Amino acid sequence: MDKFALRTVYLYFKYCNLKCRHCWINPPYADSRGLREDEAPLDDIISCLEECRELGMRSVKLTGGEPFTRNDIFGLLEYVREKSIRLSMETNAVFIREKEAKALRQAQATLIAVSLDGPNAGIHEALRGVKGSFDDALKGIAALKKEGLSIQVITSLWRGNKDNIKSTIKLSRSLGASSVKINLIQGMCRADLMQERQETLTVKETIDFYNELNEEMNVLSPIRVIFDIPPAFKQVKNMRIESISTCSIFNILGILGDGAISICGIGSNVDRLVLGRIGKDRIKDIWSDHPVLREIRENIPARMSGICGRCMLRYYCLGKCRAEAYYSKGSVSAPLSFCQAAYEEGLFPGSRII
């Protein structure tokens, strides 16, 4: 199997109907559905996906912004169905009702990840920034479940919801979610201000909270809970159970809402990581010979710096998130900020250091 085969394309939609305070994509706000002049035409997106399929791509993830801000998404879902492309989606579910849920079921979506940041409207909307979005998200989840789709709840951890995470897990279970994924808020784009205001947890607080929650969930929760802390901080048994999500940096390509091509959504905010444009540059040429991709393949993980270069899990984790490393340090080989800070504070597990 080719280590650097293109397997998955992430489609990042340009606009969003929420104003999330932690968003690392920083999409412009749109409170209605439509197609704007600065969005890539659907025909160009499909042509690009056909180029990717020629290179072996077999799965697509739709993410944000918010996929359902585009009213031509149904044509994209039909294309995915016709070509038997494996489909997953990240959504806030605000626009999802019967029509949207049926289209996703017909496209045989394998997993719909829905953002839900608290057990009630006050907590959820304090992060998401739009009133009514909590109730709309619950309606969207109900529509998805009615169509028999698999739901994962994604919640972003910050001071405003830390004490309500267990209640959010309980609510997710009652809504029929198969799992809950707790994401750390990384200091990128909008989240920079949250960090400045000390609204995000410190590294120590995050590690302590993970250990506390982990012990309780092992006993109390019948639902799968995935805490997206770097693998070095996880117990081996939990690494197996959770099937840890790490960045598939060697095998993905990001197509942004305006038609730019990047390693992932980071190209929305870091110009150097824009590799080309759909309809102008050939995917085959970019994938085989772009200097940014060559740099990633040659240096990750063997030449990573800082604690990531000394971690015994580096060939497994691949530095967790290379987008964050580049955003914070200007290098795809830089250490993940969380892990480096933990090391400098004496919190990085010694058993993971070579």
Secondary structure, DSSP 8 states (H G I E B T S, - for coil): --TT---EEEEE-S-BSS--TT-SS---B-SS-B--TTS--HHHHHHHHHHHHHTT--EEEEESS-GGGBTTHHHHHHHHHHTT-EEEEEE--TT-SHHHHHHHHHTTEEEEEEE--SSSHHHHHHHH--TTHHHHHHHHHHHHHHTT--EEEEEEE-TTTGGGHHHHHHHHHHTT-SEEEEEE--SSTTHHHHHHTT-S--HHHHHHHHHHHHHHHHHH-SSEEEE---GGGS-HHHHHHHT-----TTTEEEE-TTSEEESSGGGGT-GGGEEEETTTS-HHHHHHH-HHHHHHHHHTTTT--GGGGTBTTHHHHTTS-HHHHHHHHS-TTS--HHHHHHHHTT-S-GGGB-
